[in-house]
Structure formats: structure tokens, C-alpha cells
Amino acid sequence: MNGEPACVIETRNLQINYGSFCAVKGVNLSIEPRTITALIGPSGCGKSTVLRSLNRMNDLVPGARVDGEVLFYGANLYAPEVDAVQVRRRIGMVFQKPNPFPKSIYENVAYGLRINGWRGTKASLDARVEAALRGAALWDEVKDKLQQSGLALSGGQQQRLCIARALAVEPEVILMDEPCSALDPIATLKIEQLMSELRQHYTIVIVTHNMQQAGRVADYTAFFLMDHDRAGQLIEYGPTSQIFSHPRDARTEAYISGRFG
């Protein structure tokens, strides 16, 4: 493949059911490399469901069924021969609440490498851990206490530790499900600054309830809304500046301006 691909992830007519309930339907998205895409919309409109479909996290939900296609560099992630564990190595996830393991800071970051069968030397593992912590803008704060518990860190530091854990396995895409919802404004600002830095090397997709956050960090924004059957639908998708300044759909404008949702 010559040059930069036009899109890293593409969904085609994506529909996700939980048992008989249709959570989202008809979602068509194209996510470009080294951009931040924000998924916004009221609670229950399927944003997190769509996000989790991008690295097959919905496989872990009993009764979940995914129809349509999710393409990663043109290959269908849901094809029978595709290994979901390898998908999640290349497309990492950071969750809403910081979820460090009850292990040392060092072992939190090394964990993903170890479960993926790390065969390198101790020195090379040390280097990967340091690089991941630097990538998550956390190294200077923890370099002298790597053997202390990750649970002893502040909430914002814990979230950056979880980002470092995702970075350590060198993914190509990072999914973030409301990564700042449990954080105070100062910690939120640090995560937003970090996202802007990470975009130079990674493709990032975030779910956020905070429209100001979407406006600050995202290159592209996708607005979701429930239809009359309570299924989530993608209403509008485009550059963030256009979605916020000149939305094409009246429902988008109503949501952005705070008239509903």
C-alpha cells in the first residue's frame, strides 16, 4: 500500500443488536489516519456501542450481534478468520473510569506486553515501559516510584497510566470511552493535551458527553440520536468546525445549541 491510507477504520451499514433490541443501525463512518474523531449525542444513543464495535469489545457482551462491516485498512474485523485478541492489540481501548490493576505502576504498563508473549530482555522491557509512560505524559511524575501501586495514583494519573498501558503494545488506533468523565477540570485538561499530542502518531476515537471537549480536541465529530424505535442512528458526521458552526441537520443544531439532550 503506497502512502497514507484514505481511512483507517470504516463502518458500512453497521447494526448492533443486544438480543432482540437494536442498539444502533445503519452507521456509515470513515475514520482518517492520525485524527481525533468524537462521537457525541444524548445518553443511550449508541455511541459507546459503536466505539466498542471498532475493536470487537462487544464480542464479550452476551447476546450481542454485529451486522454490516467494520473494516480496518480494508479488511473486515468480523471475518471468521480474524483473531479478536489481535484486533484489540492493534486497536487499544481506554475506559470511562480509570481501571489500573492492583499491581505496581511498572507492571501495569508491562501487563499487555506480557500477556502478548513478550520475549525481549529486561532492558528492552524497561525501555518499552518508559516509552509508554513518556507517551502518556506520566514518566516525570512516576519515574522514582515505578514499584509503587498504580492504585496509589490520583484519578487523572490513573487514567494516564491506563493510556500508557494501551500504548505499551504499540497499537495503531486508541479508542477512549468518556476518558475524562470521572476527572476534575485540571486532570481533564491534561488528558485533552495528551490526546492532541498522541494524534501525531495514533488515530483516536473518543466518546464524550462534553461538547466543549469535542470542540476543543476533535478533528471530526459524529452526532448520534435515537430514532422512534429507540435505536441509535448516525445523524451527521463531518469536520468538527462544520458540525458546530454550520450543521446540515436541524437536529444536530438543536443538540449543539442545548435545546434538547
C-alpha positions as CSV (number, residue, x, y, z in Angstrom):
1,M,0.0,0.0,0.0
2,N,1.6,3.2,-1.1
3,G,1.3,6.3,1.0
4,E,-1.2,7.0,3.8
5,P,-4.4,5.1,3.5
6,A,-7.5,7.2,3.0
7,C,-9.1,5.8,6.1
8,V,-8.0,3.5,8.9
9,I,-11.4,2.3,10.1
10,E,-14.6,2.3,8.0
11,T,-18.1,1.0,9.1
12,R,-20.5,0.0,6.4
13,N,-24.2,-0.3,7.4
14,L,-23.2,-1.2,10.9
15,Q,-26.0,-2.6,13.0
16,I,-25.6,-3.9,16.6
17,N,-28.3,-5.9,18.4
18,Y,-28.4,-7.0,22.1
19,G,-30.7,-9.9,21.8
20,S,-33.9,-8.6,20.2
21,F,-33.1,-5.0,20.9
22,C,-31.5,-3.0,18.1
23,A,-29.0,-0.6,19.7
24,V,-27.7,1.1,16.6
25,K,-28.4,0.7,12.9
26,G,-27.2,2.0,9.5
27,V,-23.9,3.5,10.8
28,N,-21.5,4.5,8.0
29,L,-18.3,6.1,9.2
30,S,-14.8,6.7,7.7
31,I,-12.1,7.5,10.2
32,E,-9.0,9.1,8.8
33,P,-5.4,8.4,10.0
34,R,-3.9,10.5,12.8
35,T,-7.1,12.3,13.5
36,I,-9.3,12.6,16.6
37,T,-12.9,11.7,16.0
38,A,-15.5,12.5,18.7
39,L,-18.8,10.5,19.0
40,I,-21.4,12.8,20.6
41,G,-25.1,12.6,21.4
42,P,-27.6,12.1,24.2
43,S,-27.3,9.2,26.7
44,G,-28.5,5.8,25.2
45,C,-28.0,6.8,21.6
46,G,-25.4,4.1,20.9
47,K,-22.1,6.0,21.0
48,S,-20.3,3.6,23.3
49,T,-21.8,0.6,21.5
50,V,-20.4,1.8,18.2
51,L,-17.0,2.5,19.8
52,R,-16.8,-1.0,21.3
53,S,-17.6,-2.5,17.9
54,L,-14.4,-1.0,16.5
55,N,-12.2,-3.4,18.4
56,R,-14.7,-6.2,19.0
57,M,-15.3,-5.5,22.6
58,N,-19.0,-6.2,22.0
59,D,-17.9,-9.9,21.5
60,L,-17.7,-10.0,25.3
61,V,-21.4,-9.0,25.8
62,P,-23.8,-12.0,25.9
63,G,-26.4,-11.8,23.1
64,A,-24.6,-9.1,21.2
65,R,-24.7,-9.4,17.4
66,V,-22.9,-7.2,14.9
67,D,-24.1,-7.0,11.3
68,G,-22.7,-5.0,8.4
69,E,-18.9,-4.4,8.2
70,V,-16.2,-2.9,10.3
71,L,-13.1,-2.5,8.0
72,F,-9.6,-1.9,9.4
73,Y,-7.3,-0.9,6.5
74,G,-9.9,-2.5,4.2
75,A,-10.1,-5.9,6.0
76,N,-13.3,-6.9,7.8
77,L,-12.6,-7.2,11.5
78,Y,-15.6,-9.6,11.9
79,A,-14.4,-12.1,9.3
80,P,-14.3,-15.7,10.7
81,E,-10.5,-16.0,10.4
82,V,-9.8,-12.7,12.3
83,D,-8.4,-13.1,15.9
84,A,-10.2,-10.7,18.2
85,V,-7.3,-10.6,20.6
86,Q,-5.0,-9.4,17.8
87,V,-7.6,-6.8,16.8
88,R,-7.5,-5.4,20.4
89,R,-3.8,-5.3,20.3
90,R,-3.8,-3.1,17.3
91,I,-6.9,-1.1,18.4
92,G,-6.5,-0.3,22.0
93,M,-9.2,0.9,24.5
94,V,-9.2,3.3,27.4
95,F,-12.3,3.1,29.6
96,Q,-14.5,5.7,31.3
97,K,-13.3,5.0,34.8
98,P,-9.6,4.6,35.3
99,N,-9.0,0.8,35.8
100,P,-5.4,0.2,36.9
101,F,-4.6,-3.3,38.1
102,P,-3.7,-3.9,41.7
103,K,-0.1,-4.1,40.6
104,S,2.9,-1.8,40.6
105,I,3.0,1.1,38.1
106,Y,5.7,-0.8,36.2
107,E,3.7,-4.0,36.0
108,N,0.5,-2.1,35.0
109,V,2.3,-0.9,31.8
110,A,4.2,-4.2,31.2
111,Y,1.0,-6.3,31.6
112,G,-0.2,-6.0,28.0
113,L,3.3,-6.9,26.7
114,R,3.5,-9.9,29.0
115,I,0.1,-11.4,28.0
116,N,1.0,-10.9,24.4
117,G,4.0,-13.2,25.0
118,W,6.8,-10.7,25.5
119,R,10.1,-12.4,24.6
120,G,12.5,-9.5,24.9
121,T,15.2,-8.7,27.5
122,K,14.5,-6.9,30.9
123,A,16.3,-3.9,29.5
124,S,14.1,-3.7,26.4
125,L,11.0,-4.2,28.6
126,D,12.2,-1.3,30.8
127,A,12.6,0.8,27.7
128,R,9.1,0.0,26.4
129,V,7.6,0.8,29.8
130,E,9.5,4.1,30.0
131,A,8.5,5.0,26.4
132,A,4.8,4.2,27.1
133,L,4.9,6.3,30.3
134,R,6.5,9.2,28.4
135,G,3.9,8.8,25.7
136,A,1.2,9.2,28.3
137,A,2.9,12.3,29.8
138,L,3.4,10.4,33.1
139,W,7.0,9.5,33.3
140,D,8.3,12.5,35.1
141,E,5.7,12.1,37.8
142,V,6.3,8.3,38.5
143,K,9.8,7.5,37.4
144,D,11.0,7.3,41.0
145,K,8.1,5.2,42.2
146,L,7.6,2.5,39.5
147,Q,7.3,-0.2,42.1
148,Q,4.5,1.5,44.0
149,S,0.9,0.5,43.4
150,G,-0.9,2.1,40.4
151,L,-3.9,2.4,42.7
152,A,-2.0,5.0,44.8
153,L,-2.0,7.5,42.0
154,S,-4.6,10.3,41.6
155,G,-7.6,9.7,39.3
156,G,-6.0,11.7,36.5
157,Q,-2.7,9.9,36.9
158,Q,-4.5,6.6,36.9
159,Q,-6.2,7.4,33.6
160,R,-2.9,8.3,32.1
161,L,-1.4,5.1,33.4
162,C,-4.2,3.2,31.6
163,I,-3.3,5.2,28.4
164,A,0.3,4.1,29.0
165,R,-0.8,0.5,29.3
166,A,-2.6,0.8,26.0
167,L,0.4,2.5,24.3
168,A,2.9,-0.2,25.5
169,V,1.6,-2.7,23.0
170,E,2.1,-0.2,20.2
171,P,-1.5,0.0,18.8
172,E,-2.4,1.9,15.7
173,V,-5.7,3.2,17.0
174,I,-6.8,4.2,20.5
175,L,-10.4,4.2,21.5
176,M,-11.4,6.3,24.5
177,D,-14.9,5.9,26.1
178,E,-15.5,9.1,28.0
179,P,-12.0,9.2,29.3
180,C,-12.5,12.3,31.4
181,S,-15.9,11.9,32.9
182,A,-14.5,10.8,36.3
183,L,-11.8,13.5,36.4
184,D,-11.6,17.1,37.7
185,P,-11.1,20.0,35.2
186,I,-7.3,20.1,35.7
187,A,-6.9,16.4,35.1
188,T,-9.3,16.7,32.1
189,L,-7.1,19.4,30.6
190,K,-4.1,17.2,30.9
191,I,-5.8,14.3,29.1
192,E,-7.0,16.6,26.4
193,Q,-3.5,18.0,25.9
194,L,-2.2,14.4,25.8
195,M,-4.8,13.4,23.2
196,S,-3.6,16.3,21.0
197,E,0.0,15.1,21.3
198,L,-0.9,11.4,20.7
199,R,-2.7,12.3,17.5
200,Q,0.6,12.9,15.8
201,H,1.3,9.1,16.0
202,Y,-2.1,7.5,16.5
203,T,-5.7,7.6,15.3
204,I,-8.0,8.3,18.2
205,V,-11.8,7.9,18.5
206,I,-13.5,9.2,21.7
207,V,-17.0,9.1,23.1
208,T,-17.7,12.2,25.1
209,H,-20.8,13.8,26.7
210,N,-18.8,17.1,26.9
211,M,-19.5,19.0,23.7
212,Q,-16.9,21.7,24.7
213,Q,-14.4,18.9,24.8
214,A,-15.3,17.6,21.4
215,G,-15.0,21.2,20.1
216,R,-11.5,21.5,21.7
217,V,-9.9,18.3,20.7
218,A,-11.7,16.6,17.8
219,D,-10.9,17.0,14.1
220,Y,-14.2,15.2,13.1
221,T,-17.4,14.8,15.0
222,A,-20.2,12.2,14.6
223,F,-23.6,13.1,16.1
224,F,-25.9,10.2,17.1
225,L,-29.6,10.2,18.1
226,M,-32.2,7.6,18.9
227,D,-35.0,7.1,16.4
228,H,-38.6,6.4,17.3
229,D,-37.7,2.7,17.9
230,R,-35.0,3.8,20.4
231,A,-32.3,2.6,18.0
232,G,-29.2,4.8,17.7
233,Q,-28.6,6.4,14.4
234,L,-25.8,8.5,13.0
235,I,-27.4,11.8,12.1
236,E,-24.5,13.8,10.9
237,Y,-20.7,13.3,10.5
238,G,-18.1,15.8,9.3
239,P,-15.3,18.2,10.3
240,T,-15.9,19.4,13.9
241,S,-15.8,23.1,12.8
242,Q,-18.6,22.4,10.3
243,I,-20.7,20.3,12.7
244,F,-20.5,23.0,15.4
245,S,-20.8,26.1,13.2
246,H,-22.9,25.0,10.2
247,P,-24.7,21.7,10.9
248,R,-26.6,20.4,8.0
249,D,-29.3,18.7,10.1
250,A,-31.7,20.7,12.3
251,R,-31.5,18.0,15.0
252,T,-27.7,18.5,15.2
253,E,-28.2,22.2,15.6
254,A,-30.8,21.7,18.3
255,Y,-28.4,19.4,20.3
256,I,-25.3,21.6,19.8
257,S,-27.3,24.7,20.9
258,G,-28.6,22.9,24.0
259,R,-32.3,22.9,23.0
260,F,-32.6,19.2,23.7
261,G,-30.5,16.3,25.0
